[in-house]
Every structure is written in C-alpha cells, then in structure tokens.
Amino acid sequence: MIEVTNLTETKRALLASMKPPCDEAVIRNANAGVPCKARARRWIAATILGSSLAFIDSTVVNVALPALQISLHATIVDVQWVVESYGLFLGALILVGGSLGDLFGRRRIFLIGVGIFAAASISSGLSSNIQQLVIARCAQGAGAAFLVPGSLSIISASFDEQTRGRAIGTWSGFTAITTAFGPVLGGWLIQHASWRWAFFINVPLAAAVFAISLRHVPESRNRTAGRVDWSGALLATVGLGGVVYGFIESTSLSWGNPLIFGSLIAGFVCLIAFAFVEDRISSPMVPLALFNSHSFSGANLLTLFLYAATGIFFFLFPLNLIQVQKYSPTATGAAALPFIVLVFLLSRWSGGLVTRYGPRAPLVTGPVIAAAGFLLFAVPSVGASYWKSFFPAFLVLGLGMAISVAPLTTVVMSSADQNRTGAASGINNAVARVASVLAVAILGIVMVRMFSFSLEHSLSRWVLPPGILQYFIRMRSRLPALTYRLA
C-alpha cells in the first residue's frame, strides 16, 4: 500500500506542474467491472495515452498562442477565449463524464470522448478565423471531459488491488513523458511548420488509441450508478460561461454595457441555482455535504488560489517569452522543463511531509515559496539571460509546488468518508480547472488595463501623426503582438 501511495503522489505532483491534479481516487475506489484478462492488460496503456491527449493539448496550445494570434489577427481577448473555451467545458463537464462512463460503459464513453477530441482537433487546426477556433475548442473541452475520467475509471475496473499500483505507475510514467516533452515537440512543430500542428499532433495519437481500445480494452460499467446530473451540468456550464464572458469581454466593452452586465448577472444567478439544485437532487455531481468539513472546504479554497496563480502564469509566460523576450517556440516549450523535473523528483519526498509535520506546515510553507517564485519572474528585464533569471525562478516555483501539491491532495482525500473519496477528489479536480479559467478571465482585465496604461504613457513622450497615434491606441488589445503587425 505504501508503494501505491508513493506512485500516486508522484503522479499527482507531476500533473500539478502545468495542469490540475487528476482524480486518482477514481482509480483506487471505483467498483471493479470486468477484470482484464492477463494478456489484455498491456493494452490498457491505450487509455493512458488517451488521457495524455488532454495533457498535451493543455500545454502545447499555450506555446502556440503567439503564433496563432499573428496568423488569425487575434486580440488578447480572442487569445483568452482560445484557452478559456477549452477549460470551461472541461471543468464544468468532467464530473458528468465520469458519471456517464459508470452508467453507459466506461470504454464507450472514453471512445466517444476520444472521437470528439480528435474531430475537434482537426477542426481547430483547419480554422480560418478565431471564431471557428473557439467553437472547435469548446468541443475539444467536452471531448476531454469524457476521455480523461474514462481513462482512469477503465484502469480501476480492469485491475485488481494487487496489480492496480503497477497500472498507476505506468500512468505516471506516460504522464511524465507527455508533460515534459509535449511542449518541446509542439514548440518545434510550431516553429518549423505551423501553429496548426499544436492541434494536428493529437490526430494520429487519437487514431491509435481508438483502434487499440476498440479491439483490446474490455467494456465495464457500474450497475449501481445513479442518474446523470444533467441539470447541474447545464447550470454549471451556463453559469461559468456567463461569468467568464462578462469578465473577458469587459476589456473591449464597458462595464455598463447591457451585454456585459446581463452576462454577469445571468452567470451568478445560474451558479446560485446550481448550489440549490445540488443540495436537493438525489444524485448530485457535487455533494455539498462534503463542504461541511472545514478541512475539505479550506483545502479546496487553497486549491482555488494556488491553481489560479499557476493558470494565469502559464497563460502569460509563453506570450512573454515569444513576444517580448524573442524566444523561439521550441525554446519556450523547453523553458519550464526544470520546473517539471524538480516537481517530479521531489514528489516522493513531499508525500511524506504530512506524516512527519502534519498538513499545516507544508500547506503554509509551500504556497509562500511558490509566491516567491512568481515574484522572481517579475524581476527579469527584456533580454535577460535565461540561466540567471528564469531558471532560478523556476527552481523556486517548482520547490513551492512540490511542497504544496501532495499534502494538499492528501488533506482533500482524508477529509471525506471512504465512500465519498471519489467525489471529493473529483470536486478538487474540478476546482483546480475552474480556478485556472477564472484567473485568466479576471486577471486578464488587469493585464490589458496595465498594458494600455503603459502604452499610452510611452506614446505621450513621442510626437506622432494623429493617424499613427490612433492606430496604436486602437490596436492596443493585441498587446506586444502589435509590434509584429507593424514590422
């Protein structure tokens, strides 16, 4: 059991480097369906590779943002929507995706998710304008919401308690590879081919996953699964969508605009209605009784802030490296490797911090160190050396995240009863993903306002023809990509 725990903590901390933690409780606590035959178990790697599709996408697309911004003449609001549309549907529907697999068949829902994700990836790569890309990204997020929990629950249903630890270890290894090298490979393809390869790279992987899974992965389902919480899913999606739309579009429209005001009001009303619905239905996707635990509520609040910080960071950092620091996409994809490797190497050690010191010490120390790492990223000037500026900052940030993540998830899991650990981990997963979505939406306002103020202040020191001055002001929503447009 100790070995299984260490493997899980390793996977959990590694995933935190650039994306929210995955629901390992699904692996360890779901009811077994139809155990795999010994010769078929090796094909479960197909489901692991399937979940890696979503992980690759969430890291590579950020590296592609500057290139697609130039190619599609997109504003920073458009770029936000490219990221937000995916995260919005993934965060709102991931719990529903797990329920659908239990009810209708884990392999079936997993393959539906892979198919939707692959088709949406093709549509994303073929998009001729930003509106088409955003719509395709919405579909991609919905597909990911089906395939990610489907992959994990298939592992749970296909392995017994004695062999499940090895399956988790295999999952961890695949995740390590995709997390570390996905952005590097994606950056190389973006640099030498096109940003469209950030999406096309998913297609051959999805085809292999689909073919192998259809032939070799057994079907399983939970006969005692309750009904799917469609009303909760609808309210959560519409509510988050309304709030996110209001915040993002407020940078181009005034706060008094009826569309912005109405969107925010409708979003908050739907989220309040979501809480009422979840408290009254028999099979809620978010059992609110879990929040009666102060430890569970506090851990999820910390998750919200911690992953909000990492979400906005990994949205802005590639834009800064490519548009301001003039890094290539390949170098940008490789820039965060020290951070990922450090989190991975320290995860085994950090998993024992709760046992040795209790949860409070690491959950105070870790975020403080991570905050220091974020501050270090604000110091380097344009043209600063990577090894003297960004590299030390990544080390400090990686140390802070390594100390924080395993203890944080341990507190979440220990705060719930044994029969609710799957729901507790799923909620924590959704909170982490939604935190990133909200951070990009809300802090994006600050980003645009600060850039606009800085641009106007700089322009005031120059004597420019009125036409050129108005052009700069009108195009300020492109942020540093404006310089590429004028080149």
N, C-alpha and C positions, 0 to 999 in steps of 0.2 A: 504493500500500500504506500510505503514511503517513496518507492521508485515511481509509482504512478503519479503521486503528488508532485514530485520534483519535475517530472516531464511536463505536467500540466502547467506548473508555474513558469517553466522555461518558455513554453509556447505562449502563455498569457502575457509575459513581459515583452517578448519579442513583438507580438502583434501591436502592443501599445506604442511602438516607436513611430508609426505613421498612420495608424488606424485604430479604431476602438477594439477592445478585447472581444474575443469570440466566446460563444456560450458553451464552454466545456462541460457545464452541468448537464447539457443535453446528452453528451456522450456518456457520462457516468451514471445518470439517473433515469434515463428513459427506459421504458419497458422493452425488453427484447422482443423482436418479432419472429422472424425466421432466421435462425443462425446460419451462417455461411458454411458451405462445405469447405474442407481444408484447402482444396485446390483452387477454390474461387476467391479465397480471402485476399490473395495478392492483387486481385482486380479492384479491391476497394480503393486502391491508390487513385483510381479514376475519379472517384468522388472527391478525394482530397485535392486533386488537380483542378476539379471543377470549382471548388470554393476558392482556390487560388486565383481563378479568373477575376473575381471581385477584388481581391487584394492587389493584383497587378494594376487593374484599372484605376483604383483609388490613388495609386502613387504615380503612375506614368502620366495620367491626364494632367496633373498639376505641372509637370515639366513641359507639357505641350501647350499650356495656356498662352505664353507669349507668342508662339508661332501662329496659333490659330487666331489670336487677336489681330495680328497683322494681316493674315490671309483673308479673314472674313470682315475686316474693318470694324472690329467689335470694340465697344466701350468697356470700361471696367464693370459696369452693371451687367452687360452681356456675359462677360467672363465669370462673374459671380453666379449667374444663372446656370452656366455650364456645370459648375461644381454643385450648386445648391439643388438643382433638379434631381440629380442622381441621389444625393444624400437624403433629400426629403422623402422620396418614395422608399428608399432602403430603410431609413429609420422608422417610418410610420408603418411599414408592412412586414417587417422581419418577424415579428411575433405571430402575425397571421400566417406567414409562410410556414412556420413550424407547425402550427395547428392543422393546416391543410395537408401536410405530409402525414401526420399522425392519422388523420381521418380518411384520406383518399389513397394513401400509398406513398411512402417516402421516395421510392425510386421514380414514380410517376411525376410527382411534383418537382423533384430535383431535375428531371429531364425537361419538364416544361420550363423551368427556370433557366436551364442551360440554353434551350432553344430561343426563348425570348431574349436572353442576354446576347446571344450570337447575332440574331437578326437585328437587334438594336445597335450592336457594334458596327455592323455593316452599314446601317442607316446613318450612324454618326460619322463614319469615315467618308461617306458619299455626300454628306450635307453640303449644300451650296450656299447656305446662309445661316446666320446664327439662330434663327427661329427653328429651322429644321433640326439643328444640332440639339437644341434644348429639348425639343419634343422627343427626339431619339434617346436622350439621356434620361428622361423620365421613364421610358420603357426599360432602359438598361437597369435603373434602380429597382424597378418592380421585379425584373428577372433575377437580380441579385438577392432580393428579399426571399425568393423561393429557393434558390440553389444553395445559399450559404447554410441556413438551418437544415436543409435537406441533406447536405453532405455530412453534417455532424450526426444527425439522427440515424443515418444509414450505418455509420460506424457503430453506434450504440446498439442498433438492432442486430448487427451482423457478427459481433464479437462477444464472447462471454467475459466474465470478470477477470479470468486468468490471462486472457490474450488482449484485453482491451488496452492495457498500458502500452503494449508494443504498438498498437494501432495509433494511439495518441502520440507516441514518439515519432512515428512515421509522418503523421500530420504536422508535427512540429518541424521536422526536417524540411518538408516541402515548403512550409510557410517561411522558414528561414531563407531558403534559396530564392523564392519569389520576392520576398520583401527586400532582400539585399541587392539582387541583380536585376529585378524588374525595371526599376527606374534607369539603371545604367543602359540596359539593352534598349529600352524605349527611347531614352535620350539619343542614343546612337542612331536609331532609325529615324527619329525626328530630324536630326542634324543632317543625315546623308540622304534621306528620302523625303518624307513629308510628315507633318503633324497627324495626318490621317492614319498613319501606321500605329499611333497610340491606341487606335480602336481596331484596326485590321489585325493586329497581333493576337487578338482574342479569338479570331475565327478558326484557325487551324487547331488551336487548343480545344475549343468547344466541340469541334467535329470529332476529335479523338475521344474526348470524354463521352460524348453522346454514343458513339459506336461501341466503345468498350462497355459502358454501363448498360446499354440496351441488351447486350449479349451475355454479360457475365455477372452483373450485380443483381442479387435477388430482391424481390419485392417484399415489403413488410409494412405493417400498419398497426396502430394501437386500437384494439377493439373497444376499449373503454373511453376513447377520446370523446370529449364533449363537442358541442357545436362551435362553429367558427364565429368569432365575434366581428361580424361584418359591420355592424353599426358603430362599434368602437373604432374599427379601422377607417371607416369613412370620416367620422368626426375628427380623428387624429390627423388624417391627411389634409382635409379641408382646413382645419384649424391651423396647423403648422404652415400650410401653403399661404393662407391669408396673412398670417403674421410676417412670414418671410417676404412675401410680395410687398407688403407695406413698407418694411424697413429698407429693402433693396431699392425699390423704385422711388423712395423719398429723396434720393440723391439727384434724380432728374426731374422730379415733380415736387411741388411744395407740400409741406405737411398739411396745409389747409385744403389741398386738392381732394374733392369728394371721393375719388377713386382710392387714394391712399388712406384717408380717414375711414372710409367704408370697409376697406380690406382689413385694416387692423381691428376694427370693431367686430366684424364677422369672424375673424380668426380667433379672437379671445373668447367670443361667445361660444364658438364650437369647442374650444378647449375646455371651457367650464362645463358645457353639456357633456363632453367626453367623461369628465370626472363623475358626473351624476349617473351616466349610463353604466360605467364600470362598477359603480357601487351597488347597482340594482339587478344586473343580469346574472344568470346562473353560471355562465362560463366566460368570465371577462378575460381579455388578453392581458390586462394589468390588474391583478388582485390588489385593491387598495388597502386591504388589511395588513399587507406586508409593511406598509409605511407607519403602522402603529409602533414598530420598533424604532427607537431613536438611533440605534446603530445603523440600521438599514437606511433610514432617511438621511442621516449625516454622511454616510459613505456615498450615497448617490448624489448628494449635493456637492461633495468634493469631486466626484467623477464629472459632474456638470462643468465645474470651473476648470478642472485640470485638462479635460479634453476640448473645452472651448479654447483654451490657450494654445494647445497643440494644433487644433484645427485651423485657426486663423494664421498661425505661424507657417504651416506647410502650404497654405494658400499663397501667402505673400512672399515666402523665401525664394521660390523659383522665379517669380517675377522680378525680384530684386537682383538675383544673380545674373539673369539673362539680359534684362533691360537696362539695369543700372551698372552692374559690375562687369558686363560684357562677357560672361561665361558662355561657353558652348552648351547646348542641351545635354551632351554626353557628360561634361564636367559637372553640370548642375545635378544630373541624376546620381553621380557618384559622390557628391559633396556630403550627403548625410550618412554615408557608409560608416564612418567612425561612431556615430551615434547609435546606429542599429547594432553594430558589432558589440559595443560596450554594454548596451542593454541586454543583449543575448548572453554575454559572458558573465554578467553579474546577476542574472535572474535566479540562478540556483542559490546563490548566497542570500539574495534579498528575500527568498521564500522562507528562510528561517528567522528573519528578523522579528516576526510576530511572536514566535515561540520564545525567543530569547528576551525581547524587550517589551512585548505587548504591542498592540496596534497603534497606540497614540504616538509614541516616539517616532517611528518611521513615517507616519502619515502627517506629522508636522515637519520633520526634517526634510523629507523628500521633496515636497512642493516648494519649500523655501530654497533648496538648492536648484530646483528647476527654474524658479523665478530668477535666480542669479544668472542662470544660463541664458534666459531670454534677455536680460539686461545686457549681457555681454554682446549679444547680436546687435544691439543698438549703438555700439561704440564704433565699429569699423567705418572708415570713410570710403569714398569711391576710390577704387584701385588698391585697396589694402590687400596684403598678402593673405592667402587662404590659411597657411600654416600658422601665421601669427595672430590671426583674428578669428576666423570662423571655426577653425579646428579646435582651439581651446574652448570656445563657446559650446560646440557640440559635445565635448567631453563632459563639461559641467552639466549641460542639459540631460545627457544620457545618464549620468550618475543620479541626478534627481529623479528621473523617470524610473530607473531601475529600483531605487529605494521605495518608490511610491506604489507601483502598479500591483505587485504580488500581494503586499499587505492590504491594499485597498480591496482587491477582489476577495481575499480571504475574509475580510470583515463582512462583505456583502453576503457571502455564502454561509458564514456562521451565524448571521442574524436571522436566517429563515429556518423554519422547520424542515426536516429531511424531505417531506413530501412536497415541499414548495421550493426546493433549491433550483430546479429548472426554471421556474417562473422568476425567481429572484435574480438569477444570472441573466435571463433574457431581458428583464427590465433594465438591469445595469448596462447591458449591451446597447439597448435602445437609447438610454440616457446619454451614453457616450457619443453615439452617432448624431443624435439630435443636438447635442451641445455644439458639435462642430458646425452644423447647419446654422444654428442661431448665431454663433460667433461670427461667421463670415458675413451674415446678413447685417448684424448690428454694428460690429466693428468696421465693416466696410464703409459705413456712413462716416465714421471718424477719419478713415483713410482718405476718402475723397475730399472731405472738408479741409483737411490739413494740406493735401496736395494743392488744392485750389488756392488756399491762402498763400502758400509758398510761391506758387506760380505768379499770382497777381503781385506779390511783393517784389519778386525778381523783375517782372516786366515794368514795374513802376520806375525802375532805375535806368530804363532804356527809352530812347526817343524812337518810336517805331511808327510807321504809317498806320493810320486808323484801320485799314483793311487787314493788315497782318496782325495787329493787336487783337482785333475782334476774332480772327481765326483762332489764335491761341486760346482765347477765353472760351470760345465755342467748343473747341476740341479738347478741353482740359479733362474731360471724363475718360480720355484714353490713357491718362497718367503718363509714365515715361515712354510708352509706345508712340507718343506724339512725335518724338524725335525721329523715329523710323519713317513715319509718314511724310516728313519733310525732307528726308535725305534724298 
